[in-house]
Amino acid sequence: MKTFSERVRDEGVQQGEAVSLLRLMHHKFGELPADIRHRIESAEPDTLSRWFDQALAADNLDEVLH
C-alpha cells in the first residue's frame, strides 16, 4: 500500500502529464471539448504517456485517443 506522500507525488506527476498533453493538443488541434479535457485530466499516467506519444504524430483528436 502506498504512503500518503507517494499518493500525493503520483497525483502530482499525473497532473503534470495531463497539463502537458492538454497544452500539446490545444496547440495542434485548437480548443478542446470539455469531455476530452475531462478524459485527459482523469486518465492514468500510462495512458497519458501513450496519448502524448500518439499526439506528436496525429492529424486529429481521434488518432490520439483511440
C-alpha positions in Angstrom: 0.0 0.0 0.0 1.3 3.5 -0.9 2.0 6.0 1.7 0.2 9.4 1.7 3.4 11.0 0.4 3.6 8.6 -2.5 0.0 9.1 -3.5 0.4 12.9 -3.4 3.6 12.6 -5.5 1.9 10.3 -8.0 -1.1 12.6 -8.3 1.3 15.5 -9.0 3.0 13.5 -11.7 -0.3 12.6 -13.3 -1.5 16.2 -13.2 1.7 17.4 -14.8 1.5 14.9 -17.6 -2.2 15.8 -18.2 -1.3 19.5 -18.4 1.5 18.8 -20.9 -0.8 16.7 -23.0 -3.6 19.3 -22.9 -1.1 22.1 -24.0 0.2 20.0 -26.9 -3.2 19.0 -28.1 -4.5 22.6 -27.8 -1.6 23.8 -29.8 -2.1 21.2 -32.5 -5.9 21.0 -32.6 -7.3 24.2 -31.1 -9.8 24.4 -28.3 -10.6 21.0 -26.9 -14.1 20.0 -26.0 -14.9 19.8 -22.2 -15.4 16.0 -22.4 -12.0 15.5 -23.9 -10.3 17.7 -21.3 -12.0 15.8 -18.6 -11.0 12.4 -20.1 -7.4 13.6 -20.2 -7.4 15.1 -16.7 -8.7 11.8 -15.2 -6.5 9.4 -17.2 -3.9 7.1 -15.7 -0.2 8.1 -16.2 0.4 5.2 -18.6 -2.5 6.2 -20.7 -1.3 9.9 -20.7 2.2 8.8 -21.9 0.7 6.8 -24.7 -1.6 9.6 -25.8 1.2 12.1 -25.6 3.4 9.9 -28.0 0.4 9.5 -30.3 -0.4 13.2 -30.3 3.1 14.0 -31.6 2.3 12.4 -35.0 -1.5 12.6 -35.0 -3.5 14.7 -37.5 -6.7 14.7 -35.4 -8.1 14.0 -31.9 -9.3 10.6 -32.9 -5.8 9.4 -33.7 -4.7 10.4 -30.3 -7.4 9.0 -28.1 -8.2 5.8 -29.9 
